[in-house]
Amino acid sequence: MPRSLFVIAPTTFRDEEYLEPRRLLRNAGIEVVTASVAPGLCVGRFGAEATAEVAVKDVDGADYDAVVFVGGGGASVYFDDPEAHRVAREAKAAGRLVAAICIAPSTLARAGLLKGVRATAFPSQRDDLVAHGALWTGADVETDGPIVTASGPEAATAFGQRLVELLAEATPLSADE
């Protein structure tokens, strides 16, 4: 079973950007592990509650088939976080899917993962992504190799669907199938 890691802020993560892609992945049989600054209760902008099972500092990005950074105002806590950058870089170096939605693509940009990569984000992040070498598209969902970015809450379903598609493509069929 593919495993994914969702990285959320301890407070004011964007509820639907976490809940909708998580629902879609789980429905597709993909395990979802939630990480934050520390294990424990995290609360979204609109009151959704999530339990982080692990701290970002304790994660090896290569242990997951996908590492997904969730947006919302609180996501800025990871923009310049060396541990978040390390996790994203480990995942990419291991050939894993690395994804971010809303303002969270700025974390990937500042980790150096978007140089020369087609990417999108919430419009407020355009200048930050471009300053860090991203090729801004402004699309709802953008895929460039193993990197998937999305513009915000209105793209949460399409973002989740794209992750499911890519994880299904990357999962080899067993000998029984």
Stockholm file with secondary structure:
# STOCKHOLM 1.0

chainA/1-177         MPRSLFVIAPTTFRDEEYLEPRRLLRNAGIEVVTASVAPGLCVGRFGAEATAEVAVKDVDGADYDAVVFVGGGGASVYFDDPEAHRVAREAKAAGRLVAAICIAPSTLARAGLLKGVRATAFPSQRDDLVAHGALWTGADVETDGPIVTASGPEAATAFGQRLVELLAEATPLSADE
#=GR chainA/1-177 SS CCEEEEECCSEEECHHHHHHHHHHHHHTTCEEEEEESSSEEEEETTSCEEEECEEGGGCCGGGSSEEEECCSGGGGGGTTCHHHHHHHHHHHHTTCEEEEETTTHHHHHHTTCCTTCEECCCGGGHHHHHHTTCEECCCSEEEETTEEEECSGGGHHHHHHHHHHHHHHHSCCCTTC
#=GC SS_cons         CCEEEEECCSEEECHHHHHHHHHHHHHTTCEEEEEESSSEEEEETTSCEEEECEEGGGCCGGGSSEEEECCSGGGGGGTTCHHHHHHHHHHHHTTCEEEEETTTHHHHHHTTCCTTCEECCCGGGHHHHHHTTCEECCCSEEEETTEEEECSGGGHHHHHHHHHHHHHHHSCCCTTC
//
